[in-house]
Amino acid sequence: MNSTETRQTFLDFFESKKHTLVPSAPMVIKGDPTLMFTNAGMNQFKDLFLGNAPIKFPRIADTQKCLRVSGKHNDLEEVGVDTYHHTMFEMLGNWSFGDYFKKEAIEWAWELLTGIYKIDKNRLYVTVFEGSKDDHLAFDQEAYDCWKKYISEDRIINGNKKDNFWEMGDTGPCGPCSEVHVDIRDDAERKKIDGKSLVNASHPQVIEIWNLVFMEFNRLADGSLKKLPAQHVDTGMGFERLCMVLQGKKSNYDTDVFTPFIDFISKTTNIAYKKSEQTDIAMRVISDHIRTISFAIADGQLPSNNGAGYVIRRILRRAVRYGYTFLNLQEPFLCRLVSILVNQLGGTFPELTSQNELIEKVILEEEKSFLRTLGNGIIRFEEYIKTLKGTKIISGHFAFELYDTFGFPIDLTQLLAREKNFSVDMESYQEQLELQKNRSRAAASVDTEDWINLETYSPSDFVGYEKLTAASKIIQYRKVKAKGKELFQIVLKETPFYAESGGQVGDTGFLISVDSEPKEEIKVLDTKKEHGVIIHITDKLPSNLYQSFSAVVDAKKRQLTANNHSATHLLHAALRKVLGTHVEQKGSLVSEEHLRFDFSHFSHLTAEQILEIEKIVNEKIRENILLEVKILPIEEAKKSGAMALFGEKYGDEVRVITFDKNYSIELCGGTHTDATGKIGLFLITSEAAIAAGIRRIEARTGEKAITYLYENFVHPVDKLKIILKKNSKDIVPSVENILKENMQLKKQVEHLYQEKATIIKANLPQKIKMINGINFIAEKIDLDSAEAIKDICFGLKSSLKNLFLVLIAEVNGKPTISILISENLIAEKNWNANTMIRELAKEINGGGGGQAFYATAGGTDLSGMASVLKKAENYLK
């Protein structure tokens, strides 16, 4: 059975058991501050488990894209090294929300595995939860009794809390589970050692294939368990492992899920698979990682330097450097694998097909960039090695610098070191790494207490589309500490406050007491959404939590934000009209101050295109188009031409925003102006690339646009007219003449600097101090040109041997230092200009760097220049 048939068989089976089939949620999570990525099939149903959302379908089945590379579930360093861990994987799952429970889940699991997939019953083992004294939980007798109907009791194994109590994180829905394990060893091996003893022992061929989680509890922040409103079933079966079992393989990578990638890599590199452990690992890493990278980009997450984007970039770079190091792939390669993935999975996950071109181009640019970085890092490594005399140990500080600056993983540094018979001071490296992790943890640390319920919880009723003030009461609240600041999160029974989502910032305003005199005002600092719950953030609590409140939104901020949100819709349509229908929204930020719009396009916008886009948007504003809002079934909305955003999860019914059905129709949950005329004016303030194939436009509207025009254009022009004593018609030729004259003067100044530098260079050899056979020059020179000083240094380098040169000068009113060292002294003395300059720069309150033979620094303290020269001479003593 091939992988496509395996997946479809699973879905067909549970559809026959009256399960509704649903599409995979995006792998990149939005609106959940506790998770970056979907790391389990249950993530998209978290609100249902917690009772925060209505249950539309009591039984569901799906295949879910998952990613485990951060937090509790972090398998990254094992991926490719073993044969069964992956970053991105599919999780086949069936779900019951308050419907069936353990009996049916176990019965159907056994029927599918042994009756439909025909897996040998004698190769299967199951585990049940043994209980936990810490959590006051008893042995799972019910699961045990269900299992013994189908499998002999000697194949039912008690599992501890670590293995058989499933938790998504430190808090959240959880419950006991039963795992199904399969022994795929050869018969001879099975006779030698009983498979039962290898269950949960990390044996690569005795593996967990399916986990049946019986979701009963919610883990609170204080560690205690609270019963969920209903009992649920949450199962997850690893698709890749299932394919391995059904295809009779010993490795996931030998199945048709991965062999197309490995075959292509092997053919392209002319390196056979299963000939060398190092090259095999590299091929597996690349084959795994291309899936993760591609799906993340398709779901709207681009590689970047922070958050989820950093994780994706890290995975991409891990794949590149494995190919670079072990397969000699020194040109972009990953991008060539995207078409294989699209052919393989585009039918199941249509986002791959629709985003094919973007995925390829983003990966190509990321590969080019990192290959350059790798090359620079290797050069830096080679330079560093040359400075080491009398030791074969590479500093942990330097190894961490390579990791932090050039993205070098420590194992790559160790590999380069071993090739030259060096070792790395790993203890020092780990200290640096831990310091960085502690800094990151401290920056991101949030201490969240448990919710305190004042009323029986029910989802807040959002009325903010219709009104900006509403009578309400507090349902629950909790305290949150972040970066040393204490805040409170409040949930209201009814709220007009829009919670941050879809790029639109959250509302601010006040909670004003109704029952008390004088009136008490609690400022709402922000509004966010977490697991479907609308949370109002305040810096204090009302004195009486049980009284009634008037929830009042800041109306001016809301209107300005709504204007900008509507302007993004007009902009999106204009971009597609001017640039082409390939343009798709890839992100946005909408606040009361400005709007930011990210979109797919592969070249910069010309001035003419920007002008045309502005012209179209402003025409639509002047037409004063009335807002039309409809709530439609998702399929009907799409048929109407409404644009949906990739990476967003939509419900069965969606909100459709229309500004002229022939111009702009989009799915959107944000707030909008009731007529485009209220936007007033639209002005693009910047346009630039933010990633490969992704551009960003920033713009302002209304009064903010007018203010921007006056501050950046009208007032500066008026000042220029006064300075130049010209009218507006004469400004441009006057400025051009000034620039022309300035260029001529610059050339004259440069010529004077060159003449002066020639004289200084000729005189400096007379200043040589011969110390221990070294030509030492340490002088302050009168030359206000960094480029001319560099020319002097390099000129003396070629004419003087055994040279240690230190020059200080005042450039643009600030102190500068230049160091040059002859190559032979670097080798003989273990000197490094880059290291020296950092020490000397302290004297002028500055910093700098460079190479081992030449480095420069700048500072702010002119009074320290003399001490630089004295300190430099100490290196010769």
N, C-alpha and C positions, 0 to 999 in steps of 0.2 A: 504494500500500500504506500503510494508516494505521499509527500507532505500535504499536497492540496486535498487529496482524498481523505487523509487523516483528519484534517481540520473540518472538512464538510461533514464527515461521518459524525463527529462530536456534536456539531450544531443540529444536524438532522435528528439525532437521537433525542436530544432534549426538547426539540420542537415537538417531537412525537409525545413527549411527556407534558405537553401543554405549557412549555416555556416560551415566552416572547423573546425573539432574537433581537439584540440591540447592537449597534456599531461600537467599535472601540472608542473610548474617550481619548482625547489628545494625551500624548505621553508627557507633555510639558504642562504642569498644573498652574492654573491661575485662580486667584481668590482663596488660596489656602496658605496662610503664613507658616504652617508647620511642615510643608512639603514643597520641594522644588519640582519633583517628577512623580509620575504615577509609578509606585514601586510594587503595587499589588493590584489584583483585579478589583478589590473591594473599594479602592479609593473613590471612584466616581459615585459610589452608593453610600458614602459615609453619612450624608444627610438623612438618608432613609433609615439607617441603623439608629441614629441618634434621635429620630422622630422630628427632625427639623424640616422635613419635606413630605408631601403626601405620597403614598404608595399607589402608583398607577397600575403597575403590573406585579402581582405577588410572586410570579415566577419569571426568571430571566436567565438567558444563557448568552455567552459572548466569547470572543477572543480579544484579549486586552493587551495592548502594547505596554510593556513595563520596562523600567530602567532602574538598575540598582548599582549606583556608584558613589553614594554618599550616605552619611548618617548611619543608622543601625544596620541597614542591609547594604553593605559595601563589599562587593566581590571583585573590584577592578583589578587588583594585583594578581588575582588567581586566574583571570580571564586569559585564555590562550596557553597558559602554563599547564593547566589540567585540560581535560577533554569535555567537561560538562558545565562549567560556569560561563555565564555570558553577561554582557552589560545590558543590551536590549534583548528581551525575549518575549514570546507570546505566552499569555496565561489563559488557558481554556478554563472557563468557569461556569458553574450553574448556581443559581441564587434563589433563595426563598426568603421573602420578607413577611414574616409572621404567618407563613402558610405551613408547608411541611417542615419536618425537623430531622432528627437523627435517623429514624427508621427508613424513610424514603431515600435520604441522601446516601446511606450505606448500600441499600438494596440496588439503587440505580448505578452506583459506582461499580459494584461487582458485576452487574449485568453488562454494562458497557465494556469493561475491561476483559472479562472472560467470555461473554457471549457474543459480543459484536466484534471486538478487536482480536479475540481468540488468543489472549495471552495465557500461557500455561499457568494454571492455578498453583502448581507446585513451585513456582518461582516467586510467588507473592507472599509478602508479610504485611501485617498491619500493626499499628501502634494505637494505644489508647492512653488517655491522661491518667496518671497514677494518683493525682491529687496534690495539694500543697498546703502544708501546715501554716505557712506564712500568710496565705490568702484565705485560710479557713475553707478550703475546697476539698471535697471528698473524691474518691476514685470514681471514674466515669463508668459506672456499672451499666448504664443504659446503652452506651456505645459498645461495650464489651458483649452484652447480651445480643445486640443486633448482629455483630460480626460473627459470633460463633454459629449462626445459622448457615453461614456460607463457607467458613474456613476453619480448619482444625484449631483447637484452642492453643496448641503448642506453637502456632504461628501468630498468635496475638501477643504483643509485647507491651509491657508497661513503659510509658514514656514520662520523663520528668517535665518540670515546668519549662525548662529551656527548649525542649523539643516538641512538647505537646500542649503548650498553652500559647496560642497565637496572639501576638500584639503588634499593631502597626507601628507603634512608637511608644514614647514614655507615657502618653495619655491617649485616650480614645477607645473606640469599640474593640472588644477582645473576647476571647473565649477558649474553652478546651478544643482540641482538635484530634482527629485520627488521620494518620499518614498511611499511605499505601506505598510500600517499597517493593522493588523488583530486583531479582538476582539474575543478571545476564551473563554470569561467568560460564565458562565451558563446563560440561558435565564432570570432567576429571577434577577440576578445581572445586566444584561443589561437593564432591565426595570427600575431599580432603578436609575442608572446613565448612561447618554448618553456616549457611547464610544468615541465620538468626543472630549469630554473634557479630556479624558485620553491619547490621542495621544501625544507622546513625553513627558509624565509625569512620566516615569520610572515605570509604572504599569507592573507587571510581566505577565499579561495576555492580555494586549493591547500593542502589540509589532510590531516593524518594521520587515517586512519580506523580502522586496526587495527594493533596492535603484537603481534608474535609474539616472546615472550621465551623464550630457551633457557637455562633455569636450570641452571647447572653449578657455580657457586662460592658460597662464603660469604666475604664481606668481613670481615676481622678488625679489631680495634681498632687494630692497628699499621699498617693500610692494605694488608696483604698479602691475597692470595686463596688460599683453601683449597678443594680439590675437595669438592663435596657427595658424600654416600654414593651418590647415583644421579643420572641426568640426568632433568630434568623439562621439561615445556612449560607455559608460563603465557601465555595470550593475553588481550588486553583490547581490545575494540572499543567506542568511544564510541557509546552508543545514540542520543543526541540528534543527533550528527553523521550517523549512518547514516540516521536519519529524514529529515534535511535532504537528503541525496543522493537517497534513493529517492522523496521527494516533490517533487523538482525545485525546491527552494528555494535561496536564496542566504544564508539565515540560519537558524540553529537556531530562533530565535524566531518564524519564519514557519511552523513546522510545527505539527501538531495537539498536540504536547507542550506548547506554550506559548500558542497562540492563544486557548484558552478563557479564560485569565487576562487576557491583553491586551485581548480584546474586552470583558470585564466591567469592567476598569479604565477603558477608553475610554468605555464607555456611562455608567458611574457619574459620571465627572468631566466628561463632555461635551467631551473633548479627543480629537481624532482622532489615531490612530497614524500615524507617518511624515509628520508635518507640521512637527515641530520636533525638533532633535537632543536638546535638554535633556529634553523630555517623553518622547521615545522611550527615552532611557537610563533615566529614572525608571521607566517601565513595564516595561522589561526587568529592571531590578534587582528590582523587587517580584515579578515573575513567577518569577524564579529563586529568590529568597530564601525565598518562602513554602514551597517544597518542602523546602529545607534545614531550616528551623525546625520544620516539622511532623514530618518524619521523625525529627529529633533528639528531640523531645518524646515521640513514639511509642516510641522506643527507650529511653526512661527518663532522658534528659538534659534537665533543666530549665535555663532561663536563670539565671545567677547571677553573682557577682562574681569568680570564680576558675576556673582550669582550663578544662575543656571547656565548662562552663556560661557562662563569660565569652565564649568564642568565639561561642556561639549567641546570646547577648545582643547582642554586637557586630554580628552579621549582621542580627538583627531591627531594631536601631536604625538600621543603614544603610538598610534598606528604609523605615522610618518617616520618616527625615529626607529621603530622596529624594522621597517622596510629599508631605511637608509643604512642602518647598522649591519643587518644580517642578510639582506637581499640585494644590496648595492643599488637600491632605487633612489637615485639622486635627482630625478625629475618628478614633477607631479604625477601621481599614479592613482590615488584613491578615487579621483573624479572619474576615472575610466571604468570604475566598477558600478557606478550608479545605474547605468542602463541594464546591467544584469539584475540588479535588485528590482528595478521597475518592471522588467519582464516577468520576474518571479512572483512579486507580491502586489503589483499594481492593480490587479483585479480585486483582491481582498481589501486593499487599502488604497482607494482612488486618489488620495492626497499625494501619493508618490508620483502618479502619472501627471497630475495637473501641475505639480511643482518641480517637475523633472529638470527643466532648464535652470531654474534658480538653484536647486541643490547642487548641480554640477558646477556652476560658476562660483558659488560661495566656497565649495570645497577646493576648487582650483586655486582661488586667490589665497585661501588659508594655507594651502600646501606651499605655494610659492613663498609666502611670507616666512613660514617656519623653516623651510629649507635654507633661506638666507640667514635666519637666526642660528640654525644649527652650524652653518659654516662659520659664522662669526664666533660662536662659542668654542668651536674647535681651534680656531686661530688663537683665541684668548687662552685656551688650555695649553697650547704649544708654547706661547710666550711665557706663561707661568712656569712651565716645566724648566725652561731655560734658566730661570732665576734660582732654582733650587740647587744648592751646592752642599754636599756633605750629608744629605738626607734623601731618603726614598719615600717620604711620607707627604702626601698632599693634605694641606690644611683643611679642616672641616669648614672653616670660614669661607675658604675659596670654593669648596664644593657646593656650599649653600649659595654663594654668589652666582655660580653657574646655573643652579636650579632656579633661583629667584629672578635673575636678570635674563637668562637665555632659555629658560624652560627645560634645562637639562635634568632629567631624572637622575637620581643618584647612581642607579645601576649603569647608566651610560658613562658617567664620570669614572666609575670603578672599572668599566671595560676599557676605556681609554688609558687609565692608569696601569692596568695589568699588561697591556700591550707594550708598555715602556718599563715594566718591572717596578712599578710604584704601587703603593697602597694608599688608601684614603683614611684619614682620621675620622672614623665613623662616630666615635663618642662625641667629638666636638660638633660634627654635622648634626647629629640628633638633638644636641642642645639648642643649636640655632633654629632647627625646624620646630622644636617644641615651643621656643619663645615666640615664633611667628604664629603658631596655632593658638597659643594663649592670648596673643593680641587680637586674633580674629574672633576667638570665643568671647573675649571681653566686649568687643565692639558689637557682637551680634546677640549678646546675652539678654534674654528676656525672662523674667521670673513671673509666671502667671499663676495666680491663685485659682481655686475652684469657684465655680459660679455659686452665688447665694440666691436662692429662689424666694421671691416674695409672693408669687402666684404660680399656679400650675402653668408650666411652660407651653406656649403655642407660638408658631411663627408670627413675627410682627406683620401687621397689615400696613403695607406701604401705600400712602395716599398722596405722595409728593408730586405725581403727575398733575393732579387736579387742584391741590391747594398747598400753601406754604406754612399754614398754621393748623395745628390739630390738638384737640384735648386728648390727653393720654395718661397712662400710669406706668410705673416701673415694674417690669416682670421679674428681672434678675439683674445682678451686677457682680463684678469681681474687681479685685485690685491687680494692677500690673506694674512691675518695676522694670525699667529699661534704662541703661546708662545712668544709673543713680537717681533717676527721676520717677516719682510715684504718680501714676495716673489711674483712672477708673474707667471701666467699660460698662456701659449701661444699655440694657435692652428694653425698648418700650413696647407697649401693647399695640399702639398705632403710631406711625411716624411719617412726617412729611420730608424727613431728611434722606437725601439720596446718598447711598453708600458708594464709595470709590469703586469703579469697575468700568471696563470697556474704554480705559484711557481717561475717563472723566474723573476729576478730583471729587472727594466727598464734600458734602455740605457742611457749613458751620452755622452757628446761631446760638439760641438760648433755650433752656428749660426754665420756665417761669412758674413759680408755685401759684396755685389757684386758691387753696384753702387757707393760707396763712397771711397774716399782716404783720409787718410790711412784706411786700412781695419779695421772694427770694429768687435771685437769678443765678443759674448755673450755666456757665459758658460751655457750649459744645465746640471743642477744638477741631474735631474731625469726625467723619463717619466712614466706617469700613464694613466690609462683609466677610464673615468667617463661617464656613460650612453652611452657607445660606442664611446665617443670622445677621441682622443689621445691628451693628455695634456703634454706640455713640460714645466718643472719648471725651472725658472731662478731667479737670485737675482736682476736683473735689466732689463730694457727695452732698445731696440736699440734707438738711438737718432732719427732715421727716421724709423717709423714703416711701411711705405708704400714701401720701397725699396725691392729689391730682395735679397735673402740670399742663401748661400750654407749651407745646413744642413749636418753636418759632424759628424758621429758616432765615438766614441772612438773604433777603430778597434781591438786593443789588448784586451780590456775588453770584447768586444763582442765575440771574438774568444774563450777566456778562459771560458766565460759563456756558450757558445754553446758547448764546449767540455764537461763541467760538465752536461749540460742538456742531451746530448747524453749518457753520462755515467749513468745517472739515468735510462734511458731506458734499457741499458745493464744490470744494477743492478736488475731492476724489473724482467726481464726475468730469470736471474740467481737465484733470490730468489724463484721464482715459480718452477724452476727446482730442487733446492736443498731441499726446505721446503715443496713444494706442491702447487697445483693450488688454494688452499684457500687464498693464499697471494694476497692481493689487495692494490693498492696504496691508502693511506689515507691523503696524504699531502706531500709537498716537498718545498724545497727552493734551488734555483740554482743561484749562483753568480759567480763572477770571482775567488773568494777565495776558495770556497768549495761547496759541495753539501750536502743536508740533505734529507733523504727519510724516510717517515713514512709509515708503512704497517701493515696489520692485521696478527697477529700471537700470539699464546697464551703461548709461553714459550721462555726463553732466548736462544740465539744461542750459541752453543758450539764453542770452539776454532776450532774444525775440520770443522764445518759448515761454519764459517767465512772464513777459509782458502780456502775451496772449492769454495765459492762464488767469492772470489778475483781471484782465479785461472781461473774460467770460464770467468769472465769479461776481464781479461788480455789476455786470449786466443783470445777473440773476437776483442780486440784492435789490437793484432798482426796480425790477419787475414786481417786488413785494409778493412773492409766491407764498400762498397760505400753506401751512403745515397740514399734512394729512397723516393720521395715525390709524393703523388697523391691526387687530389681533387676528392672525390667520394660522391655520395648520401649516407646519413647516414646509410640506411639499407644495401646497398651494402658493405659499409665499415665494418659493424658488421659481415656480412656473410663471409667476407674475414678473420675473426679472430681478427680484431683490437680490442684492449681493450679500453673500455670507462671508465671514472671515475664516480662513483656515486656522486651525488651532483653537477655535472657540467651540464650546459644547452648547448646543441649542436644545431646547425642549421640544415637545410635540407641537406646542403653539408658540408663535414668535410675534414680536412687535415689529411692524413694518413702518418705517419712516419714509415718507414721500414728499419731495419738493418738485412738483411737476412730473407726472408719470413718464414723460418722454425725456426727463433729464436725470433725476436722482431717486433711486429706490434702494434702500438698504435695511437689513435687519439690525436693529439697534435698541438697547434697553435704556439709553441715556435720555437726558432731558434736552428739549429743544425750544427755540423761539417759535412763537405761533405764526410768524410771518418773516420772510427773509429781510424785509425792509428795516427791521429793528437792528440788524447787524451793522448797518450804516456804511461801513467802508472796509475793504479787505486789502491788506498790504503784505506782500511776501518780504520778510526781512533777511532771510538767508536760505541757501540751498546748497547741500553738500552730500558727499558719500559718507555713510557710517559703517558700511560693510560691503563686501563684494556683491554687486547687483542690488544694493539697497541704498536709496537716497533719502534724505531728510529735508523737508521744507518746514521752516518756522515762519509764523505769520502773526499779525495782529489785526484786530478789528475795532470799529467804532472809535471811541475817544482815545483808546490806547494807540490805534493806528495814526490818528491825527497828531498825538503827542510825539510819537516816534518820528513822523515826518518833520515836525517843527524842530525837534532836538537834533536830528541827524542831517537835515537838508536845508530847511528854510533859514534857521538861525545861523548855521555856519556860512551859508551863502551871503546873508546880510553882513556878517562880520568880514567876510572876504571883500565885499564891495567897499566897506569902510577902509580896510587896510590897503587895498589896491587903488582906492579912490577912483573906481570905475563903476559904470552902470552894469546891469546884468548881462548885456550883450557883449561887453568887453572882457568878462571874467575868464572865459576859457582860453582865448589867445594870450591873455596876460599871464595866466598860470603856466601855460606851455612855454612862454619865453623865460619865465623864472626858472623852470625845471631845466631848460636848455643851458642857461647861464650857470646854474648850479652844477651841472654835469661837467662843464668846462672848468669850473673852479676846482672840482674834485680831482680832475686829471692833473691840474697844476699842483695841487696839494700832494697827490700821490707821487708826482715826480720829485717834489721837494723832500718827501719822506725817504724816497729811494736814495737820493743824493746824501741825505743825512745818515741813513743806515749804512751806506757804503763807507762813509768816514768813520762811523762808530765801529764797524766791523774791522776796519784797518787798524784802529787804535787798540782794540780789546786784547790782541795777543801781547801787547806791551804790559798788560795788567796781570799776566800769568804769575801765579804763585806755584812753584814746584814743591809739592808736598808728597813725600814717599813715592816719588817717581810719577806723580799724577799732575797733569796740567790743570790747575784749578783756577777758574775765573769766577768771581762773585762781585758783580757790579750793579749799581743803579745807573740806568741810562735815561737820557732825556729824549724819548721817542714816543709820540702819541699814536701809535699804530700797531695793533696786534699782529697784522700780517707782515709788516716790515721786521718786527722782532723775530718772528718765526724764520724769515729769510736769513737773518743774521745767524741764528742758531744753526740752521742747516748748512750755511756757508762755512762756518767755523768747523763743523763736524767733518766736512770733507777735506779741510786743510790742516787740522790739528789732530794728533794722535793722543791717546790716553787722556781724553778731555772730560772734565767734570765742570759744566758751565751752569751758573745760576745768574739769571738776569731779573732785575725788578724794574718796573716802570710805572708811570701814572698814565693810564689810558682812559680817556673820557672822564677824567676826574676821579678814577678809582684805581687802587693798587692792583698790579698783576705780577705774577711770578712765572718764569719759564725755566725749565730744567732740561738739559741735554747731557746724555752720558754716552761715551764711546762704547761700541758693542763689546769690545774685549773686556772692559771694566765690569759690564753686566755679568759676564761669565766668571771672571776672576774674583770679583768682590761680592757677588750675589746681590748687587744693587738693583734697584727698581725705581725709576723716576716716578712711576704712578704712585708708589708707596710713599716716597719722599715728599712729593708735592702736597699730599694730604696733611702731613705733619707740619710742613712749613706754612701752609695756608692758614693754620690756626693763628699764626702771628698777625695776620691781617683780617681776622674774622671772616674767613671765606672758605672756599672749597674748590676742588678741581680734580683732574685726572688725565689719563692719557695712556701711552704705551710705556714699555719698560725703558726705552731709550729717550723718549721725549714726552713731557707732560707740562700742562699749564694750569694755572689757578687764578681766580679773581677774588677780590674781597671788598670790604668797605672801610677798613681802618688803615689810613695812610701812615699813622704813627708807628705801625709795626713793621715798616719796610726795612728799617735798619737791623732789627733783630733777626729778620729772615736771613740776611747775609752772614751774621755771626753763627746762627744755628746751622747753616749749611756747611760751614767749615768743620763742624764737629764730626761730620761723617768721615773725615779724613784722619781723625785722631785715633 
